[in-house]
Amino acid sequence: MYSSSPADAPVVREPLHAPVAHLVRGGVVEGIHYGSVVVLGADGRVRFRLGDTEAAFYPRSAIKPVQAVAMLRAGLPLDGELLSLAAASHSGEERHLAGTRRILELAGLAEDDLRNVPDMPFDPVVRDAWVREGRMPSRLAQNCSGKHAAMLWTAKLNGWSLDDYLDPAHPLQREIAATVEDLTGQRAARVTVDGCGAPLFAISLHGLARALARITTAVPGTPEAKVADAMREHAEMASGSGRDVAALMRAVPGLLAKDGFEGVQVAALPDGTAVAVKIADGANRARIPVAAAALARAGVDPALLTEFVGEPLLGGGKPVGSVRPVRALDPDPAPAAAHV
């Protein structure tokens, strides 16, 4: 199902999103989250789609596993928890900061060599502690610092310049662009700048699901398989202690999952079954419930997904409603082989 050469770039247009979740309060639909969902079978074919899965969109941090594959292909010698950190949108916990320092030390570099945007830790508890302690934003605390440290080391190993490693014309970024096109199976429609300062490529939601499926089905020992193994075995290093994406990987055996800002979620199983979700308004509260519903639609045992139905809506401090995926995302009455 996968071509050796990329297809044309997805069309840049206003996405034709569809309702994917209802905000239900007291039995009344109070709000509607629009978005798009795609489910790929193990054979790579589209088994379900809702909304616009072929329009160009920015996958944000959900593309990080692909970027990590590109760096391994270019010679980056990371594995285990440090490789997971290289593909992370981390929470800014001390282990994330220590891991990023370790990557820089292995490269013979320092925090000052990073070119990502200084920020406070992503995790609200950790961030509040920083504020109480009077600590300032730093490049190390920013959630993409592991990726940037790995980018620097990859550039240094190849003898490429370091100061401009974020330039889309830099050899490192050209290698990453080629890997994005290889794994998604399509050319990028646009190149812009992500929040951290790294180049970001416009692909389709379908292409994002395809890329993660190819990573999870890769031959053991390949860069793709190494990234999948590292992220699954060190899920908290790729995200954080209290993050839903880490909990999702722990709950579903063999699942690889990555989130991204603006309501993006992608996940794939070892057999290539994959789902990708984009919430149009970027609402985080709809991302995981819709992704969990898509995984159930793909054949994952719903009993494994019960903790991902979404946080309750409160009224007077008591639950009075919830965010519910639309009925179109209900599992088929008789799904094919369910994943245990």
URZI-V516294 format. One line per field, one symbol per residue. burial: + if it has 16 or more other ideal C-beta (glycine too) atoms within 10 Angstrom, else -. Layout:
burial=???
This chain:
burial=-----+--++----+-++++++++--------++++++++++-+--++++++++++++++++++++++++++++-+-+--+++++++++++++-+++-++--++--+-+---++++--+++++--++--+-------+++++++++++++++++++---+-+--++---++++-+++-+++++++++++----+++++++++++++++++++++++++----++++++++++-+++++++--+++++++-++--++++++++++++++++++++++++++-++-++++++++++++++++-+-++--+++--+-------++++++--+-+---+---+-
